[in-house]
Amino acid sequence: MQASIKYIRKELAGVYPKEEIEGFVRLLFQHLKNYQLTDLLMKADEQLSPEETEQIKTIVDRLKQHEPVQYILGETEFFDLPFQVNQHVLIPRPETEELVQWILNQYAGTSPTILDVGTGSGCIPISLKHKLPEANIWACDISEKALETAQANARLNDTEVHFFEMDILHPQLPEAFPALNVLVSNPPYVTESEKEQMHPNVLEFEPSGALFVPDHQPLLFYRALADFAKKHLSQTGSLFWEINEAYGEACIALLKEKGFSNVQLKKDINGKDRMIFATCSTI
Ligand SMILES: C[S@@+](CC[C@H](N)C(=O)[O-])C[C@H]1O[C@@H](n2cnc3c(N)ncnc32)[C@H](O)[C@@H]1O
């Protein structure tokens, strides 16, 4: 094992910072052999099979091409739960965990009806259902392939979520769709002109339909979500959205213009305007 660890460190030096390479070493051996950090030390002399050595080479080659390690291994964690990921879904981000936590802070111990729009891997509804087992949870996406992945993740985590295909820009709901207590969404919100500042691992590997909006319509999805919320949230319902840090004030103005109350902007752990909340009524 020692020789393989040396190989990983040598091949990736100069491509990634040292700490990141150590992170890859841990993830790789956890994935291949279910080894934790202590196993790496205790079993350093263990011989890997030729297949394992070959697998490590392939993974290192893909890492050198800047492919995200989560796609290479096909898995990640969100809210301490395992999720399968692939090129059809965005890799769940820590900021989105903060959005889920904000909802849980308000709805712990209750059984709300919730819809997640643009569910991707299903990370939001599945972690909500895990923490709110009595909740009635729905989730939609425009991408059939993303929905397949989300469904697989619901099975993996033994949670019941009602998934359906829908374009939020032209919404058509399943029959007997219930009134909602919560509308949550992390829609595409990166403007085309922000592409230049993005890392190749995001640009070349993550699905562009999950990320981008045209420069001239940065609030495209938020407008559609606000109109949808007006129709389908119950009188005491609320919405929770992840937002582009540059459009916090614009989102506040949009929600006020559409008649929402109690509008609150929240910063993420990095101090950036990242989430917004609003209610239908003033109570
Ligand atoms: C930023 S990703 C968020 C994925 C996941 N909710 C998360 O937080 O990791 C946005 C998602 O919205 C979906 N999407 C894009 N356009 C859509 C549309 N018009 N209607 C519904 N979903 C859409 C994408 O397929 C993608 O899964």
The ligand as an ORCA input file, in Angstrom:
! r2SCAN-3c Opt
* xyz 0 1
  C     -27.884     23.924     -9.015
  S     -28.540     22.345     -9.437
  C     -29.102     21.828     -7.835
  C     -29.148     20.347     -7.654
  C     -29.439     19.914     -6.204
  N     -30.714     20.440     -5.749
  C     -28.335     20.372     -5.280
  O     -28.578     21.289     -4.472
  O     -27.228     19.812     -5.340
  C     -30.004     22.809    -10.310
  C     -30.911     21.691    -10.770
  O     -32.026     22.278    -11.462
  C     -32.365     21.477    -12.578
  N     -33.052     22.318    -13.576
  C     -32.496     23.105    -14.524
  N     -33.447     23.711    -15.236
  C     -34.640     23.321    -14.717
  C     -35.996     23.609    -15.035
  N     -36.311     24.441    -16.046
  N     -36.980     23.027    -14.303
  C     -36.655     22.178    -13.289
  N     -35.387     21.865    -12.942
  C     -34.397     22.431    -13.648
  C     -31.055     20.907    -13.068
  O     -31.257     19.731    -13.845
  C     -30.313     20.686    -11.730
  O     -30.524     19.368    -11.275
*
